[in-house]
């Protein structure tokens, strides 16, 4: 994941497809854990900027690696043909979802 620096909470909410209040609650929890820092946006005092701390970056790397291990364990036993079939089924399921659900 490329490092972006600080990002406005409102942008984060939009990119995650989440309600701003939900993102605020999550960011507050991560801030208490020392994973992110928040500061006032110098260009807009009503907005907050969120930046990952070094502890947060380490947690992200560890979480990504753990997720990749789980995916290898779950899908590693499947052959190429089975994975292609699964991809087709997932595409068909996604196509059948209402547009709002596809963006989750």
PyMOL commands that set and color helices and strands:
alter all, ss='L'
color gray80, all
select helices_A, chain A and resi 9-16+20-32+54-75+80-96+99-102
alter helices_A, ss='H'
color red, helices_A
select strands_A, chain A and resi 7-8+36-41+44-52
alter strands_A, ss='S'
color yellow, strands_A
deselect
rebuild
show_as cartoon
